[in-house]
Amino acid sequence: LAPDVARAVCEKPNVMIMLDKSSSMRNKIGTVEKWTVAKEAVSALLRDQERSINFGLMLFPNPNQCSPGSVIVPVGANTRGTIENALITPPPTGGNYTPMHQTLEVAKDVPELRTTSQRNFVVLVTDGWNWCSDATFQANRMKPIDAVKALKALNISTYVVGFGEGAGAVDGEVMNKMAVEGGTARANCNVRQTNATATDNCFYNAKNPAELNLVLSTIGVTISNEICDGLDN
C-alpha cells in the first residue's frame, strides 16, 4: 500500500454532523421534544467516538426560516464541548423550515471535508421533507439527491438519518435515493421503497429515542472501524 494511500484511510476521519433545526423538531415523541432527543443522541455519539473521529456541526436553517444551513463548529479534534454548547438553544416553535438541499450544497465548500489525506463524511439528521414553501416544493423535492451525488463525487460520503414517527414523517423515496448516491446504503435495501418506516429502507430511520441512539452509534462505529487497507469497507 502506497504511503499516501495509507495515510488517507488510516488518519482520523472527518465527520460533519448536519442537524435539522426546523420548528418541527420541537414536536414531541412521547413526552420529550425531538430536539432534546437529537441533542442527547449527538452527545452520546461524540462521547463514544471523539477519540476516533474529528467532528463538526452544521445546523439548518441558519439563522432562521429557510436560510441555508452553515457551519457552526468546524470539523476538528476535541469539539464535543463546543458542539454540545451549540445545541443548547432549541429551534423556535414556528417559522423554521427544512432547506435540506441548500445545506448539502453548502457542505461542498467546507474545507475540512475537501482534504485528500482523510476520509470525509456528512451525517444528515432530519425529521422532515426538503421543504421551504408549497410554491417551491415540487421543483425542489428531488434536489437533495443531486446534492448528495455531488458530495460523493468529491469523496464525501453522506449518511442519511430520518427521525420521526409514521410512514410519511420523512420523504422515504428521496432519502432512499440519497443514501444510495451518498455511498452509505444499508445492505440489501430497496431503493424504490417509499414507506419511511419500512424495514428495507436504504437510509437509517429512527422512530424513537432508543432507535436514534442506536442509529448514530452504528454509524459512528462503522466510520471509525474502517480497515486501513485502501478500500471502502
For each residue, the residues with C-beta under 8 A, 3 or more apart:
1: 5 6 229 230
2: 5 6
3: 6 7
4: 7 8
5: 1 2 8 9 230
6: 1 2 3 9 10 228 230
7: 3 4 10 11 117
8: 4 5 11 116 117 118 119 230
9: 5 6 119 226 227 228 229 230 231
10: 6 7 228
11: 7 8 117 118
12: 52 53 54 77 118
13: 53 54 118 119 120 121 223 224 226
14: 53 54 56 75 112 113 115 118 119 120 121
15: 53 54 55 56 75 120 121 122 123 223
16: 55 56 57 58 71 75 107 110 112 113 120 121 122 123
17: 42 45 55 56 57 58 83 123 125
18: 58 60 69 103 104 107 122 123 124 125
19: 38 42 57 58 59 60 87 125
20: 25 38 60 98 100 125 126 127 128 163
21: 25 35 59 60 61 62 69 91 96
22: 25 60 61 91 96 97 98 126 127 128
23: 26 91 92 93 94 95 96 97
24: 27 34 98 127 128
25: 20 21 22 33 34 35 38 90 91 127
26: 23 33 34 35 90 91 92 93
27: 24 33 34 127
28: 31 32 33 34
29: 32 34 37 164 165 207 208 209
30: 208 209
31: 28
32: 28 29 36 37 209
33: 25 26 27 28 36 37 90
34: 24 25 26 27 28 29 37 38 127 163 164
35: 21 25 26 38 39 90 91
36: 32 33 39 40 90
37: 29 32 33 34 40 41 163 209 212
38: 19 20 25 34 35 41 42 125 163 212
39: 35 36 42 43 84 87
40: 36 37 43 44 209 213
41: 37 38 44 45 209 212 213 216
42: 17 19 38 39 45 46 83 84 87 125 216
43: 39 40 46 47 80 84 87
44: 40 41 47 48 213 216 217
45: 17 41 42 48 49 216 217 219 220
46: 42 43 49 50 55 79 80 83 84
47: 43 44 50 80
48: 44 45 217 220
49: 45 46 52 53 55 220 221 223 224
50: 46 47 53 55 77 78 79 80
51:
52: 12 49 224
53: 12 13 14 15 49 50 220 223 224
54: 12 13 14 15 75 76 77 79 112 118
55: 15 16 17 46 49 50 73 75 76 79 80 83
56: 14 15 16 17 71 73 74 75 76 79 83 110 112
57: 16 17 19 71 72 73 79 83 86 87
58: 16 17 18 19 62 69 70 71 72 103 106 107 110
59: 19 21 62 69 70 72 86
60: 18 19 20 21 22 68 69 70 98 99 100 102 103
61: 21 22 64 65 66 67 68 69 96 97 98 99 103
62: 21 58 59 67 68 69 70 72
63: 67
64: 61 67 92 95 96
65: 61 95 96 97
66: 61 97 99 102 132 133
67: 61 62 63 64 70 99
68: 60 61 62 99 102 103 105 106
69: 18 21 58 59 60 61 62 99 102 103 106
70: 58 59 60 62 67 106
71: 16 56 57 58 74 106 110
72: 57 58 59 62 83 86
73: 55 56 57 76 79 82 83 86
74: 56 71 79 110 112
75: 14 15 16 54 55 56 79 110 112 113
76: 54 55 56 73 79 112
77: 12 50 54
78: 50 81
79: 46 50 54 55 56 57 73 74 75 76 82 83
80: 43 46 47 50 55 83 84
81: 78 84 85
82: 73 79 85 86
83: 17 42 46 55 56 57 72 73 79 80 86 87
84: 39 42 43 46 80 81 87 88
85: 81 82 88
86: 57 59 72 73 82 83
87: 19 39 42 43 57 83 84
88: 84 85
89:
90: 25 26 33 35 36
91: 21 22 23 25 26 35 96
92: 23 26 64 95 96
93: 23 26
94: 23
95: 23 64 65 92
96: 21 22 23 61 64 65 91 92
97: 22 23 61 65 66 131 132 133
98: 20 22 24 60 61 126 128 129 130 131 132
99: 60 61 66 67 68 69 102 103 130 132
100: 20 60 103 104 124 126 129 130 144 147
101: 104 105 130 140 143 144 146 147
102: 60 66 68 69 99 105 106
103: 18 58 60 61 68 69 99 100 106 107
104: 18 100 101 107 108 122 124 144 147 148 150 151 158
105: 68 101 102 108 147 150
106: 58 68 69 70 71 102 103 109 110
107: 16 18 58 103 104 110 113 122 151 156
108: 104 105 147 150 151 154 156
109: 106 114
110: 16 56 58 71 74 75 106 107 113 114
111: 114 115
112: 14 16 54 56 74 75 76 115 120
113: 14 16 75 107 110 120 122 151 154 156
114: 109 110 111 120 154 156
115: 14 111 112 118 120
116: 8 155
117: 7 8 11
118: 8 11 12 13 14 54 115
119: 8 9 13 14 155 157 223 226
120: 13 14 15 16 112 113 114 115 155 156 157
121: 13 14 15 16 156 157 158 159 223
122: 15 16 18 104 107 113 151 156 157 158 159 182
123: 15 16 17 18 158 159 161 216 219
124: 18 100 104 158 159 160 161 178
125: 17 18 19 20 38 42 161 163 212 216
126: 20 22 98 100 161 162 163 170
127: 20 22 24 25 27 34 162 163 164 169 170
128: 20 22 24 98 131 164 169 170
129: 98 100 137 141 170 171 174
130: 98 99 100 101 140 141 143 144 171 174
131: 97 98 128 137 140
132: 66 97 98 99 136 137 140
133: 66 97 136 137
134: 137
135:
136: 132 133 139 140
137: 129 131 132 133 134 140 141
138: 141
139: 136
140: 101 130 131 132 136 137 143
141: 129 130 137 138 171 174
142: 145 146 174 177
143: 101 130 140 146 147
144: 100 101 104 130 147 148 174 175 178
145: 142 148 149 174 177 178 181
146: 101 142 143 149 150
147: 100 101 104 105 108 143 144 150 151
148: 104 144 145 151 152 158 160 178 181 182
149: 145 146 152 153 181 182
150: 104 105 108 146 147 153 154
151: 104 107 108 113 122 147 148 154 156 157 158 182
152: 148 149 155 156 157 158 181 182 183
153: 149 150
154: 108 113 114 150 151
155: 116 119 120 152
156: 107 108 113 114 120 121 122 151 152
157: 119 120 121 122 151 152 182 183 184
158: 104 121 122 123 124 148 151 152 178 179 181 182 183 184
159: 121 122 123 124 179 182 184 204 219
160: 124 148 175 178 179 182 184 202 203 204
161: 123 124 125 126 203 204 205 206 212 215 216 219
162: 126 127 169 170 172 175 196 203 204 205 206
163: 20 34 37 38 125 126 127 169 170 205 206 212
164: 29 34 127 128 169 170 196 207
165: 29 169 197 207 208
166: 169 196 197
167: 172 195 196 197 198
168: 172 196
169: 127 128 162 163 164 165 166 196 197 207
170: 126 127 128 129 162 163 164 175 196 205
171: 129 130 141 174 175 196
172: 162 167 168 175 176 193 194 195 196 198 201 203
173: 176 177 193 194
174: 129 130 141 142 144 145 171 177 178
175: 144 160 162 170 171 172 178 179 196 201 202 203
176: 172 173 179 180 185 189 190 191 192 193 194 201 202 203
177: 142 145 173 174 180 181 191 202
178: 124 144 145 148 158 160 174 175 181 182 203
179: 158 159 160 175 176 182 184 185 186 189 201 202 203 204
180: 176 177 185 189 191 202
181: 145 148 149 152 158 177 178
182: 122 148 149 151 152 157 158 159 160 178 179 185
183: 152 157 158 232
184: 157 158 159 160 179
185: 176 179 180 182 189 191 202 203
186: 179 189 201 202 203 204
187:
188: 200
189: 176 179 180 185 186 193 200 201 202
190: 176 193 198 200 201 202
191: 176 177 180 185 202
192: 176
193: 172 173 176 189 190 198 200 201 202
194: 172 173 176
195: 167 172 198 201
196: 162 164 166 167 168 169 170 171 172 175 201 205
197: 165 166 167 169 205 207
198: 167 172 190 193 195 201
199:
200: 188 189 190 193
201: 172 175 176 179 186 189 190 193 195 196 198 204 205
202: 160 175 176 177 179 180 185 186 189 190 191 193
203: 160 161 162 172 175 176 178 179 185 186
204: 159 160 161 162 179 186 201 215 218 219
205: 161 162 163 170 196 197 201 211 215
206: 161 162 163 211 212 214 215
207: 29 164 165 169 197 211
208: 29 30 165 211 212
209: 29 30 32 37 40 41 212 213
210: 213 214
211: 205 206 207 208 214 215
212: 37 38 41 125 161 163 206 208 209 215 216
213: 40 41 44 209 210 216 217
214: 206 210 211 217 218
215: 161 204 205 206 211 212 218 219
216: 41 42 44 45 123 125 161 212 213 219 220
217: 44 45 48 213 214 220 221
218: 204 214 215 221 222
219: 45 123 159 161 204 215 216 222 223
220: 45 48 49 53 216 217 223 224
221: 49 217 218 224 225
222: 218 219 225 226
223: 13 15 49 53 119 121 219 220 226
224: 13 49 52 53 220 221
225: 221 222
226: 9 13 119 222 223 232 233
227: 9 231 233
228: 6 9 10
229: 1 9 233
230: 1 5 6 8 9
231: 9 227
232: 183 226
233: 226 227 229
